[in-house]
Structure formats: structure tokens, C-alpha cells
Amino acid sequence: MPSSRENDRLRLLAVVRRPFQADEMKLGQRDDVESVQLVRRVNQIETALAEFDPNVVLIDTGYPEGSGFEAIGQVIALSPGAGVVALTPDPPPPDHVARAVRAGAAGFVDVDAEPDEFTAALTAVAKGGTWFPDEEVRSVLSGVADDLDTTSAERRSRMTGILIGLIPVAGVVAALLTFLWRKYLGQIGVRPVDLAVDPASRVIDAVIFLLTVLGVFGPLLFVGTWLDMLRGSRAERGLIAWLLAKPKTAYFVVSVGVLFVTVLMAIGPDLVLVMVVGPTVAIAIIARAADYTDELPRFLRLEKIRPTRMLVGAVAALVLFMGLLAAEGMIIGPDLSTRGEGGWIAPRVLGFNAQPMRAFDVDKDGEPRETLYLGGNADLYVLVDPCNDDTVELVSVGSTRLVVIDEVTCSEP
């Protein structure tokens, strides 16, 4: 069966926004044009490629949030036999041309080009060639050179701004943790000073928890990049090739597999998540925000994540996390049982711990009692009886000896 590029007649799929019309190219008057199909939305590309089987695709680069450039890569992946021509504004913006070529476009033409130029560009690319007009390429390269003069300085400035911005954020986090510590312990009648705890010092516990969350869910951000790396590689054969031919299914399957592995790591060897995976994801996110993505290895680039969506998602996740933490810390309070502390988020973020202990009163010969040890200072131990409505008791350090046990045993009433 011949490939689509071996057919001399033009079968065009135009993915363009309004007000551009396919009639403006005047292709219907030519004998070498077989058919022209027009779609307005990039999410219709996959269906149009399957039904129409074009040998050249014209894609508007002006779609918001760079979705036009993502569409170019999508066409290259789903229909390798079709050439792609980028439709740019007039005059062609240097960044539009550069990003379109990087995505895989074989040429570009501006929206106000003459019908003969449209025909020449589409025909050349449909036959496997390229279309880069000399004069326009010269102006594009000149514009790119101007951008390069400021890119390095802008990147350094953006990175510096991000790092400086983390300083007040750390202060705000410390203040919030201090407030939550007081409210959390206050519900059982304990003060942070009774445990000799500086709540601000527990910022490290919050950082570790956040790195764990990034380690579990962060790798999902790289799934799109990893799938793109597989396409066209030696691994694209057999089951993998079949899976890559179904983009949505492939994304779902790989995401589930990645999440399964990271959750297992969180249950077991979470040190790898905290020390390696979490910081790596954080570096990739900061690099994406500072436009340093190209400096990272390909498998660590967040190429499929739009900055606006990433910012909105990060803010939403932060609000949800802080809301859950505040609800557990200020409304639910400590969840104590005979095995120690319970709860979901607050104990790990705040660094709260309740250790089952056997307490001996060295000044008396009575039987030892089993209790939970919350902490203490130089003078007092803070003990809680989970068998008696979480009654709190402050005992002298000098007159009490504690021995670690696995679980508190409640005697029969």
C-alpha cells in the first residue's frame, strides 16, 4: 500500500482558528488537490486524522497556551506519513517559527500569504520536502538572535526571583505550623513548651512530607515526555507500539504503573522518595518555571505541562493540602490509641509522636502502668492514658523510669 506522500494529489487537513477560512487559499480551483478538511479545535485532530488520512496538515500556531505546537507533535506521532506546515501570524513571530520547527513542522507560511504561496508550501511538504522562504527565515533568525541576547540574563533573574521568593514562604510556613501546633495540642490540654518543642523547628517535618508527596505524585508529570521518547525509538515494537498508537490508553496505563510503584515506595523504602524522587521533581518544576527546561536531560523535562495549568494545579493542590491540614489540626485533634498516634496528615507534617511506654515510679514499689509518652522537657514527662479518655499527666523526670513497649494494654474495668 503506498504511503500518503507517494500520492501526488493534495489531501489537506487544516487546523485553524477563526476567522481564517479554507477558501482563502483557493485550493478548490486546482486539479492537483483531492480534498480539503477544516477543523477548528485541536482536540478534533485525532479523529480527523483517522477519518480523513491527509498527506499534509496545516496547523495554526496562534492557539492559546501553546496548544498549536503540541498539536504539531501530536500529528507527527499519530500520522508519520503526513507533512506539517505551520500557519503563523503576519509577520511570522520568531518564537512561533522556532517552536513549530522544534515540534516537527516541515515549513511555515503566514496567514496573509498569497494563494500561490499556500499552494507551493503545501505541495512541497506533501511530497516530503520543506518550505522555508529565504527572506522570512532571515528576519526570523535576526529576531531569534535578539532574543538570545537577553535570554540568559532573564533566566538568571527569574531563577533568582524564585529562590528569593522561597525565603518569605519558609517564614509563613513556620508561622502556620506554630499556630497549628498550639491548636492541635491544646485540644488534649498540652502546650508545646511541655514537650520542649519549638514549633518553628518542625518545618523540616513539613518539607519531608511535601517531598514525599512530590515523590509519589510528581512522576506523573513526566509521563507525556516519556511516551514521546518511546515513539520512534527502538522500543516501539510489539505491545509497546500497539499501546503508543492509542495515546490516551498509553497515558492511562503508564500513569497507573508509575503511581503503583511510587505508592509501594512510600509504604516501604520512602527514603528514596524523600532524597531522590521528590527533589528531582521539585528541580524540574522550578526549571520549567524559570524556562531552564532545555538544560535538563530529556526524560526530566516537563514538555507536556503548560505553565498556566501547572500554576493553577499547584495553587489548588496547596489550598487543598492546607485545608485538610487545618481541619485535622484544629477540628479533629490528636487521634490517640493504644498503639500510639493516629490521624492522616497532621502527625506527619507536625512531627507529632505518641510512643507506648511502661512507666515505673522509682519512689514507690507499686506496679508499673502502661501509657503513651508524648515528650517532655528537663523536668517533666508528658504521659497520656488512652484507656481513660486520653487523660494527660505530667510526671517528674527524676521519679519516673520509662520502658518502650509495643502497645498499651487496657485492664478490664
MONOR-V670834 format. One record per run of one state. SS is the DSSP state (~ for helix, > for strand, _ for the rest). FROM is the first residue (numbers start at 1). TO is the last residue. Records with the same first field share a line. If there is no record, write none. Layout:
BEGIN
SS->FROM-TO ; FROM-TO
END
This chain:
BEGIN
_->1-3 ; 7-9 ; 16-21 ; 26-26 ; 30-32 ; 40-41 ; 53-55 ; 61-63 ; 79-82 ; 89-93 ; 104-106 ; 111-114 ; 127-130 ; 132-133 ; 187-191 ; 196-198 ; 231-237 ; 245-246 ; 268-269 ; 290-292 ; 296-297 ; 301-306 ; 333-335 ; 338-339 ; 342-345 ; 351-354 ; 362-368 ; 377-379 ; 386-390 ; 397-399 ; 405-413
~->4-6 ; 22-25 ; 27-29 ; 42-52 ; 64-78 ; 94-103 ; 115-126 ; 134-186 ; 192-195 ; 199-230 ; 238-244 ; 247-267 ; 270-289 ; 293-295 ; 298-300 ; 307-332 ; 346-350
>->10-15 ; 33-39 ; 56-60 ; 83-88 ; 107-110 ; 131-131 ; 336-337 ; 340-341 ; 355-361 ; 369-376 ; 380-385 ; 391-396 ; 400-404
END
